[in-house]
Amino acid sequence: MLDLGRNLELRCISIDNLFLDPNNPRFLDFEEEIGTVPDQRIPEPGVQRRAFEKISRFDIRQLKDSIAEVGFLPMDRMVVRAIGNGNHAIVEGNRRLAAIKSLLEDHEAGRELPQELLEQLQAIEVWVLDAEAELAARDQLLLAGLRHISGVKSWGPYQRAIALRALTEQMNNDVTAAGKALGIGRTTARRLLQALKALENLREDEEYGDFAKPSMFSYFEEVMKSPSLRDDFLGWDRDTWEFTRVENLRLFYSWIFPEEGQEPKIARGAEVRDLAKVVADPGALDEFRKPGVSLAQALSMTEEMRQQDWERPLRKAVEALNAIPIGVLERFSQEQKELLERLISLAQRRLQIAFSLQERAD
């Protein structure tokens, strides 16, 4: 059992010594690549300004309104870590700190806030994470992950995968233990880690590597959910964690990263689910390989969709029969009666064949 409380100490720290974390996992979805900001640079105005701009995209307005109305409640205490010179960076609570600092800036610009609230926000009780470097790194991930992987303002899958991998490394590569600590099942944990590795393999590709952005993570997560895509089509090697069917892999890359001026055949990660149905049907896959054939067109050619096609007109026929008014039935012509009789005869014949086939199967 992991005892996080052993390394937490309650202290009152000046707002001037509390700083947003520019390496917040939330920011991993942004396309810019600036690397990890070292601790000594975290308090710099430029670093804090950029971090505030990013965290503001996650809607701090409601938090500001709440704090202005009821104050900063003890249950909302932030978790911080020391970064030198009496300064502390946020481990958990970046949105709350941004809301507080924004409120204080509003006050300086003329917004009236109660004196009692202003005094409360000048020095805030926080939980300080105090531990040896290795334990502190692990506990940072746990504290942030427990709050955001299954908590009130969830991280996206890419951030979850990054946090999970870092924690796994901290816990002797025990995926099950790391996943359990973050409230993630073993199957989901392995899928997240595999998708992250597949995205990083893409980053090393000479032709398509520049397209390896965090926003593409969902494509590979969907691939890992589908055995027909992951194993049969792309040939995932469970030892090396690489795709071995190179020709098919490059086809997949070309479908999600088309040549300039063309639309991608697979425009969103969720569409990979339909691709799994297409690659499982040789005829539909052959069509999809052709230029100009869309995913929707290829999907309509699969055996599964062809089997479903007959149901739609049949359901419409049932709806049409239900919609015939009684008055019309009284004036039915001989031709219309014969049409209904033919429909009854065909339906009975199909039912007889169905029953016969099912009896043979039994």
C-alpha positions as CSV (number, residue, x, y, z in Angstrom):
1,M,0.0,0.0,0.0
2,L,1.3,3.5,-0.9
3,D,1.1,6.0,1.9
4,L,1.1,9.4,0.2
5,G,0.3,11.2,3.4
6,R,3.7,10.5,5.0
7,N,5.4,13.1,2.7
8,L,2.8,15.9,2.9
9,E,3.2,18.8,5.3
10,L,0.6,21.6,5.8
11,R,2.2,25.1,5.5
12,C,1.1,28.6,4.8
13,I,2.9,30.1,1.9
14,S,2.8,33.6,0.3
15,I,1.0,33.8,-3.0
16,D,4.1,35.5,-4.4
17,N,6.1,32.2,-3.8
18,L,3.6,30.0,-5.5
19,F,4.0,29.3,-9.2
20,L,2.2,27.5,-12.0
21,D,3.8,24.3,-13.3
22,P,4.8,25.0,-17.0
23,N,5.4,21.2,-17.3
24,N,1.7,20.5,-16.5
25,P,0.6,17.3,-18.3
26,R,-2.5,19.2,-19.4
27,F,-0.2,21.1,-21.8
28,L,0.9,18.0,-23.7
29,D,-2.0,18.4,-26.1
30,F,-0.6,21.7,-27.4
31,E,1.5,21.3,-30.6
32,E,4.4,23.5,-29.6
33,E,7.6,21.7,-28.5
34,I,9.5,23.7,-25.9
35,G,10.8,20.9,-23.8
36,T,10.9,20.6,-20.0
37,V,11.3,23.8,-18.1
38,P,14.0,23.4,-15.3
39,D,13.0,24.3,-11.8
40,Q,15.2,27.4,-11.6
41,R,13.4,29.0,-14.5
42,I,9.8,28.3,-13.4
43,P,9.3,31.6,-11.5
44,E,10.4,33.7,-14.6
45,P,7.6,36.1,-15.7
46,G,7.7,34.8,-19.3
47,V,7.4,31.2,-18.2
48,Q,4.6,32.0,-15.9
49,R,2.8,34.1,-18.5
50,R,2.8,31.3,-21.0
51,A,1.7,28.8,-18.4
52,F,-1.2,31.1,-17.4
53,E,-2.3,31.5,-21.1
54,K,-2.4,27.7,-21.5
55,I,-4.2,26.9,-18.2
56,S,-6.7,29.6,-19.0
57,R,-7.9,27.5,-21.9
58,F,-9.3,25.1,-19.4
59,D,-11.9,27.5,-18.1
60,I,-10.9,29.1,-14.8
61,R,-13.8,31.6,-14.9
62,Q,-16.1,29.4,-12.9
63,L,-13.3,28.8,-10.3
64,K,-12.8,32.6,-10.0
65,D,-16.5,33.2,-9.5
66,S,-16.6,30.4,-6.8
67,I,-13.6,31.7,-4.9
68,A,-14.9,35.3,-5.1
69,E,-18.3,34.1,-3.7
70,V,-17.3,31.7,-0.9
71,G,-13.5,32.1,-0.5
72,F,-10.8,29.5,-0.9
73,L,-12.1,26.4,1.0
74,P,-9.7,24.1,3.0
75,M,-11.0,21.1,1.0
76,D,-9.4,22.9,-2.1
77,R,-5.9,23.0,-0.8
78,M,-3.2,22.7,-3.4
79,V,-0.2,20.4,-3.4
80,V,3.2,22.0,-4.1
81,R,6.9,21.2,-4.2
82,A,9.9,23.3,-3.3
83,I,11.9,24.6,-6.3
84,G,14.5,26.7,-4.3
85,N,14.7,30.2,-2.9
86,G,11.5,29.7,-0.9
87,N,9.5,29.2,-4.1
88,H,7.1,26.4,-4.8
89,A,5.6,24.9,-8.0
90,I,2.2,23.4,-8.1
91,V,1.9,19.6,-8.2
92,E,-1.9,19.5,-8.1
93,G,-4.0,22.6,-8.4
94,N,-2.8,24.7,-11.3
95,R,-6.3,25.9,-12.2
96,R,-6.9,27.0,-8.7
97,L,-3.7,29.0,-8.5
98,A,-4.4,30.6,-11.9
99,A,-7.9,31.6,-10.7
100,I,-6.5,33.1,-7.5
101,K,-3.8,35.1,-9.3
102,S,-6.3,36.2,-11.9
103,L,-8.7,37.4,-9.1
104,L,-5.9,39.4,-7.5
105,E,-5.0,41.0,-10.8
106,D,-8.7,41.9,-11.3
107,H,-8.6,43.6,-7.9
108,E,-5.5,45.6,-8.8
109,A,-7.4,46.6,-12.0
110,G,-10.4,47.9,-10.0
111,R,-12.6,44.9,-9.1
112,E,-13.9,45.2,-5.6
113,L,-13.2,42.1,-3.4
114,P,-13.9,41.8,0.3
115,Q,-10.8,42.6,2.5
116,E,-11.2,39.3,4.3
117,L,-10.9,37.4,1.0
118,L,-7.9,39.5,-0.1
119,E,-6.1,38.6,3.1
120,Q,-6.9,35.0,2.7
121,L,-5.5,34.9,-0.8
122,Q,-2.2,36.6,0.1
123,A,-1.0,33.6,2.1
124,I,-2.5,30.2,1.4
125,E,-2.4,26.9,3.3
126,V,-1.0,24.3,1.0
127,W,0.2,20.7,1.2
128,V,4.0,20.7,0.6
129,L,5.4,17.5,-0.9
130,D,8.6,16.8,1.0
131,A,10.5,13.6,0.1
132,E,13.6,12.3,-1.5
133,A,13.8,13.0,-5.2
134,E,12.8,9.5,-6.4
135,L,9.8,9.2,-4.0
136,A,8.8,12.8,-4.7
137,A,8.7,12.2,-8.4
138,R,6.5,9.1,-7.9
139,D,4.2,10.9,-5.5
140,Q,3.8,13.9,-7.8
141,L,2.4,11.5,-10.5
142,L,0.2,9.8,-8.0
143,L,-1.2,13.0,-6.5
144,A,-1.9,14.6,-9.9
145,G,-3.0,11.4,-11.5
146,L,-5.5,10.4,-8.8
147,R,-7.1,13.8,-9.1
148,H,-7.2,14.1,-12.9
149,I,-7.2,10.6,-14.4
150,S,-10.4,9.7,-12.7
151,G,-11.2,13.0,-11.1
152,V,-13.0,16.3,-11.6
153,K,-11.2,17.7,-14.6
154,S,-9.9,14.6,-16.4
155,W,-6.7,14.5,-18.4
156,G,-6.9,13.2,-22.0
157,P,-5.7,9.8,-23.0
158,Y,-2.3,11.1,-24.1
159,Q,-1.6,12.8,-20.7
160,R,-2.8,9.6,-18.9
161,A,-0.4,7.5,-21.0
162,I,2.6,9.9,-20.2
163,A,1.8,9.9,-16.5
164,L,1.3,6.1,-16.5
165,R,4.6,5.4,-18.2
166,A,6.5,7.7,-15.9
167,L,4.9,6.1,-12.8
168,T,5.5,2.6,-14.2
169,E,9.2,3.4,-14.5
170,Q,9.2,4.7,-11.0
171,M,7.6,1.4,-9.8
172,N,10.1,-1.0,-11.3
173,N,8.2,-1.4,-14.6
174,D,5.2,-2.9,-12.9
175,V,2.4,-1.9,-15.2
176,T,-0.3,-3.5,-13.1
177,A,0.8,-1.7,-9.9
178,A,1.1,1.6,-11.6
179,G,-2.2,1.3,-13.3
180,K,-3.9,0.3,-10.0
181,A,-2.4,3.3,-8.3
182,L,-4.0,5.6,-10.9
183,G,-7.3,3.7,-11.0
184,I,-6.6,2.2,-14.4
185,G,-7.1,-1.5,-15.2
186,R,-4.2,-3.6,-16.5
187,T,-5.7,-4.0,-20.0
188,T,-6.4,-0.3,-20.4
189,A,-2.9,0.5,-19.0
190,R,-1.2,-1.8,-21.5
191,R,-3.2,-0.3,-24.3
192,L,-2.3,3.2,-23.4
193,L,1.4,2.4,-23.1
194,Q,1.4,0.5,-26.5
195,A,-0.4,3.4,-28.2
196,L,2.2,5.8,-26.8
197,K,5.0,3.6,-28.1
198,A,3.4,3.4,-31.5
199,L,3.1,7.2,-31.6
200,E,6.8,7.5,-30.7
201,N,7.7,5.0,-33.4
202,L,5.9,7.2,-35.9
203,R,8.0,10.2,-34.6
204,E,11.1,8.3,-35.8
205,D,9.8,7.7,-39.3
206,E,11.8,9.7,-41.9
207,E,8.7,10.5,-44.1
208,Y,5.9,10.9,-41.6
209,G,7.8,11.7,-38.3
210,D,7.0,15.4,-38.4
211,F,3.3,14.6,-38.1
212,A,3.7,12.8,-34.8
213,K,1.8,15.2,-32.6
214,P,0.0,14.4,-29.3
215,S,-3.3,15.0,-31.1
216,M,-2.6,11.8,-33.1
217,F,-2.6,9.6,-30.0
218,S,-6.3,8.7,-30.4
219,Y,-5.6,7.0,-33.8
220,F,-3.1,4.6,-32.2
221,E,-5.3,4.0,-29.1
222,E,-8.1,2.9,-31.4
223,V,-5.6,0.6,-33.4
224,M,-4.6,-1.0,-30.1
225,K,-8.3,-1.8,-29.3
226,S,-8.7,-3.8,-32.5
227,P,-7.0,-7.2,-32.9
228,S,-7.7,-7.2,-36.7
229,L,-5.9,-3.9,-37.1
230,R,-3.2,-4.2,-34.5
231,D,-2.2,-7.8,-35.1
232,D,-3.5,-9.0,-38.4
233,F,-3.1,-5.9,-40.5
234,L,-0.2,-4.0,-38.9
235,G,1.5,-7.0,-37.2
236,W,2.2,-5.7,-33.7
237,D,5.2,-7.4,-32.2
238,R,4.5,-7.9,-28.4
239,D,8.2,-8.2,-27.6
240,T,9.6,-5.2,-29.5
241,W,6.5,-3.1,-29.4
242,E,6.7,-2.3,-33.1
243,F,4.5,-2.9,-36.2
244,T,6.2,-5.5,-38.4
245,R,3.9,-5.3,-41.6
246,V,5.8,-2.3,-42.9
247,E,3.8,-2.0,-46.2
248,N,0.5,-1.9,-44.4
249,L,1.9,0.5,-41.8
250,R,2.9,2.9,-44.5
251,L,-0.6,2.6,-46.1
252,F,-2.1,3.5,-42.7
253,Y,0.2,6.5,-42.4
254,S,-0.8,7.6,-45.9
255,W,-4.5,7.4,-44.9
256,I,-4.1,9.6,-41.9
257,F,-1.4,11.9,-43.4
258,P,-2.3,12.4,-47.1
259,E,-0.2,14.3,-49.6
260,E,-0.5,18.1,-49.5
261,G,-3.7,19.3,-50.9
262,Q,-5.6,16.1,-50.3
263,E,-8.1,15.2,-47.6
264,P,-7.2,12.3,-45.2
265,K,-9.1,9.1,-45.8
266,I,-9.2,8.8,-42.0
267,A,-9.9,12.2,-40.6
268,R,-10.4,11.4,-36.9
269,G,-9.2,8.9,-34.5
270,A,-12.7,7.5,-33.9
271,E,-12.9,6.6,-37.6
272,V,-10.3,3.9,-37.0
273,R,-13.1,1.8,-35.6
274,D,-14.6,1.7,-39.1
275,L,-11.2,1.0,-40.6
276,A,-11.1,-2.1,-38.4
277,K,-14.2,-3.4,-40.1
278,V,-12.9,-2.6,-43.6
279,V,-9.5,-4.4,-43.1
280,A,-11.3,-7.5,-41.8
281,D,-13.1,-7.7,-45.2
282,P,-10.7,-8.4,-48.1
283,G,-13.0,-7.1,-50.8
284,A,-13.7,-3.9,-48.9
285,L,-10.0,-3.4,-48.2
286,D,-9.1,-3.8,-51.8
287,E,-11.6,-1.1,-52.7
288,F,-10.3,1.2,-49.9
289,R,-6.8,1.0,-51.3
290,K,-7.9,2.6,-54.5
291,P,-7.5,6.4,-54.8
292,G,-10.6,8.3,-54.3
293,V,-12.5,5.6,-52.4
294,S,-13.6,7.0,-49.0
295,L,-13.8,5.1,-45.8
296,A,-17.6,5.4,-45.8
297,Q,-17.7,3.9,-49.3
298,A,-15.4,1.0,-48.3
299,L,-17.4,0.4,-45.1
300,S,-20.6,0.1,-47.2
301,M,-18.9,-2.7,-49.2
302,T,-18.2,-4.9,-46.1
303,E,-20.1,-8.1,-45.7
304,E,-21.4,-6.9,-42.4
305,M,-22.9,-3.8,-44.0
306,R,-24.3,-5.7,-46.9
307,Q,-26.1,-8.0,-44.5
308,Q,-27.6,-5.0,-42.8
309,D,-28.7,-3.4,-46.1
310,W,-31.7,-5.7,-46.5
311,E,-33.0,-4.8,-43.1
312,R,-33.6,-1.1,-43.9
313,P,-36.1,-1.6,-46.8
314,L,-37.8,-4.4,-44.9
315,R,-38.3,-2.1,-41.9
316,K,-39.7,0.5,-44.2
317,A,-42.1,-2.0,-45.7
318,V,-43.4,-2.8,-42.2
319,E,-43.8,0.9,-41.6
320,A,-45.6,1.3,-44.9
321,L,-48.1,-1.5,-44.0
322,N,-48.8,0.0,-40.6
323,A,-49.4,3.4,-42.2
324,I,-52.1,2.2,-44.6
325,P,-55.4,3.8,-43.4
326,I,-58.5,1.6,-42.9
327,G,-60.4,3.6,-45.5
328,V,-57.8,2.8,-48.2
329,L,-58.1,-1.0,-47.4
330,E,-61.8,-0.8,-48.3
331,R,-60.9,0.4,-51.8
332,F,-58.0,-1.9,-52.4
333,S,-57.7,-2.9,-56.1
334,Q,-57.0,-6.4,-57.3
335,E,-53.5,-5.4,-58.2
336,Q,-52.8,-4.0,-54.7
337,K,-54.2,-7.2,-53.1
338,E,-51.9,-9.3,-55.2
339,L,-49.0,-7.2,-54.1
340,L,-49.8,-7.9,-50.5
341,E,-50.2,-11.6,-51.1
342,R,-46.9,-11.7,-52.9
343,L,-45.3,-10.0,-49.9
344,I,-46.9,-12.5,-47.5
345,S,-45.8,-15.4,-49.7
346,L,-42.2,-14.2,-49.8
347,A,-42.1,-13.6,-46.1
348,Q,-43.4,-17.0,-45.3
349,R,-40.9,-18.6,-47.7
350,R,-37.9,-16.8,-46.1
351,L,-39.1,-17.8,-42.6
352,Q,-39.3,-21.5,-43.7
353,I,-35.8,-21.4,-45.1
354,A,-34.5,-19.7,-41.9
355,F,-36.1,-22.3,-39.7
356,S,-34.8,-25.1,-41.9
357,L,-31.2,-23.8,-41.8
358,Q,-31.3,-23.2,-38.0
359,E,-32.6,-26.8,-37.4
360,R,-29.7,-28.2,-39.5
361,A,-27.3,-26.1,-37.5
362,D,-28.7,-27.4,-34.2
